Amino acid sequence: MLADREMVEERADDILNEALVTSVAFLVVGDPFGATTHTDLVVRAKRLGVKVKVVHNASVMNAIGICGLQLYRYGETVSIPFFTETWRPDSFYEKIQRNRTLGLHTLCLLDIRVKEPSLESLCRGKKQYEPPRYMTINTGIEQLLEIEHARGESAYSKETTCVGFARIGSEDQMVVAGPMKELLTIDFGAPLHCLVIVGKTHPVEEEMLDFYTNDGESLRKKTNGHE
């Protein structure tokens, strides 16, 4: 059975009731505790007396280590949602700003909209779903720079070094490091994408990042001392 987001969030009782009488396996992409919905499922199962066994898996939270930035030097992870004409949230800005003040890297998870009901259909009381949408690195950076322009607090700039990841962990994964303005010009191809805003770096981290520049040039030379 395909347990999509709607089923897990709205019909979790179906899963739990079945688990009371037989063994049920719930398979997810990435680590099972990467989403609060999955944690809630475990809590509810334990309250019902259902025995829970967890098999851990790799996730984007550790797969990004491939670029050479040390995982213990990351600050709070942020999510970048798709902007609309009437909704342009910027709550992620303060978190990025705080991370960079501490010299920490920031993982930006880019929006995924799958099986999302349209506003019009909700108003009519009958769900109709929008086509799937996956935010690209390019769109993520455009939105980040829009918020920086609006806020003007210099949390980051088009010169700030970032790392773009596409299809991380797959055979055709793509990892590119460079200033935001350069990553904006790159076609990262098919989803899924994510972005890391680089904080203060150790020399070993810098050596690894240089392997992922678009033209092999040192990032220190590219950014001319900009952070």
CORLIN-V859975 format. One record per pair of residues at least 12 apart in sequence whose C-alpha atoms are under 6 Angstrom apart, sorted by the first residue. I is the first residue (numbers start at 1). J is the second residue. D is the distance in Angstrom with one decimal. If there is no record, write none. Layout:
[[I & J & D] [I & J & D]]
//
This chain:
[[30 & 57 & 5.8] [30 & 58 & 5.5] [30 & 59 & 4.3] [31 & 56 & 5.8] [31 & 57 & 4.7] [31 & 58 & 5.7] [31 & 59 & 5.3] [68 & 205 & 5.3] [68 & 208 & 5.1] [69 & 205 & 5.3] [73 & 104 & 5.4] [74 & 104 & 5.1] [74 & 105 & 4.5] [74 & 106 & 5.8] [75 & 99 & 5.3] [75 & 104 & 5.3] [75 & 105 & 5.9] [75 & 106 & 5.7] [77 & 106 & 5.9] [77 & 107 & 5.0] [78 & 92 & 5.8] [78 & 108 & 5.0] [79 & 108 & 5.5] [79 & 109 & 4.7] [79 & 110 & 6.0] [80 & 110 & 5.1] [80 & 111 & 5.9] [81 & 111 & 4.9] [97 & 155 & 4.9] [100 & 199 & 5.6] [103 & 199 & 4.8] [103 & 200 & 4.7] [104 & 199 & 4.7] [105 & 197 & 5.7] [105 & 198 & 4.7] [105 & 199 & 4.4] [106 & 196 & 5.4] [106 & 197 & 5.1] [107 & 196 & 4.5] [108 & 195 & 5.1] [108 & 196 & 5.8] [109 & 194 & 5.3] [110 & 135 & 5.6] [110 & 194 & 5.6] [111 & 135 & 5.3] [112 & 134 & 4.7] [113 & 132 & 5.6] [113 & 133 & 5.1] [114 & 132 & 4.7] [115 & 129 & 5.5] [116 & 129 & 5.3] [116 & 130 & 5.7] [117 & 129 & 4.2] [117 & 130 & 5.9] [118 & 130 & 5.7] [136 & 193 & 5.8] [138 & 184 & 5.0] [158 & 180 & 4.8] [158 & 181 & 5.0] [159 & 179 & 4.9] [159 & 180 & 5.9] [160 & 179 & 5.1] [160 & 180 & 5.8] [160 & 227 & 5.0] [161 & 178 & 5.2] [161 & 179 & 4.2] [161 & 198 & 5.7] [162 & 177 & 5.7] [162 & 178 & 5.6] [162 & 179 & 5.8] [162 & 196 & 5.4] [162 & 197 & 4.5] [162 & 198 & 5.3] [163 & 176 & 5.6] [163 & 177 & 4.3] [163 & 195 & 5.8] [163 & 196 & 5.1] [164 & 176 & 5.3] [164 & 195 & 4.7] [165 & 193 & 5.6] [165 & 194 & 5.3] [166 & 192 & 5.7] [166 & 193 & 4.4] [167 & 192 & 5.2] [176 & 212 & 5.0] [176 & 213 & 5.6] [177 & 212 & 5.3] [177 & 213 & 4.8] [178 & 213 & 5.9]]
//
